[in-house]
Amino acid sequence: MRTGAGGAQQGAEDGPVPARARREGTTMADPDTDEVLRLREGAVTWREVDGEVIVLDLRTSEYLGINEAGNLLWRALADGATTAGLAGALVERFGIDPARAEADVGAFLTEARARQLLER
């Protein structure tokens, strides 16, 4: 996710969210869990523009730009999805290694949680 305050877009992202090493004590969901994750109702307003999701965080008034891979995850979270389901969608759509997909989903969810965009 890239951010810009007051409507200014910053930097472009190419491809899926960078994989990050797992660390003990993070809030990343276990990829094998059946917990259904959803976007927090009333937290954002969003639109798709040319394959990219543009989000306005209503709490901070920041714009977020989400790339094509993030678009897939975002739309799934809007409907409710498990971590394993999100990773599987990345593997199916982009043909990436399952471990890479799991790491990318973990990084995306960690960022979404940090921004308080997911239901608890």
N, C-alpha and C positions, 0 to 999 in steps of 0.2 A: 504494500500500500504506500502510496506517496501522498504527501499532504501539502496543503497550501492554505494559509489563513486569508480570510477576506476574499476568497475566490481565485487567488493566484495559484496556478498549477506549477508544480516543481518537478524536474527531472523525469525521464521516461524509464519504464521498466520493460525489459524484454524477457519472455519466457516465464516459467513458474517462479514462485517465491523462492529465494535461495534456501537451500537446505542448511539447517543449523544443527549442531550436535546437541543431543539431549543432555540435560543437566539434572542432577538430583534436586528435588525441591521445586521444580517448575510447576506451573498450573496446567501444563499440557495434558489433555485427556489421554487415557490409555487407548491405543488404537483398536484394541480388542473389545472395548466396552460397547454395550448396547444403548448407552445414554444418548438420547436424541438432543442435539444442539439446535438452537434457533437464534435468529437475530432478536435482540431485545426490542419489543414493541415500543414505538414512540421515540426510539433513540436516534433514528436517522430517517432521511428521505433520500431516495435514489432513483436514478434513471440510467438506462443503457444508451450509450452514444457510440456508434461505429464499433461495436464489439467490446467496448470498455465500459465498466460501471463507474459512474460518477456519484459519489455519496456526499451528502451534507450531514455532518455530525451535529445534531441539534443542541447537544450539551455544550460543545466547545466552539461552534460556528466554523469548524474547519472542513474544507473539502478534501475528500479522499479519492484518488484515482486508482482503480483496480484493473490490472491487466487481464488478458484473456483467460489465463488459468485461474486467477482470482475470481473472475466473472463466474466461472463454472461453480466454484466453491460458494460464492456469495448467493447465487440463485438457489443452490441446494439448501443452504442455511436458512434462506427466507421461507422455505417449505418445511424445514426440519430434516436433519440428517445426522447419522452417526459418523464418528471419526473414520471408522473402517469404510463406510460408504463413500465418504469424501475422497479418501485415498484411492479407492477402487475406481471412482469416476475419473480421476487424473490419469490412472494407468490406462483405462479404456480410451480416453480421449486423446492423450498425448503419447501413448506408448512408452512411458517411462518405467524404470525399475520400481517395483513396489516399495522398496526401502526408501528410495528417493521421494516417492509420492507421500509416504508416511511422514517423512521429515518436512516436506513442503507444507503439508496440512498442519502439522504441529506448529510450524513457524507462523502460518496464517492465523491459526486459532489463538496462539499466544499473543499476537498483535491485536486481534479482535478483543480478547479478554482485557488486555492492558487499556484499551480504549473504551471498555465497558459497553461493548456492542452486542454481547451475547446475553441471553437470559441465564440466570443462575440456577 
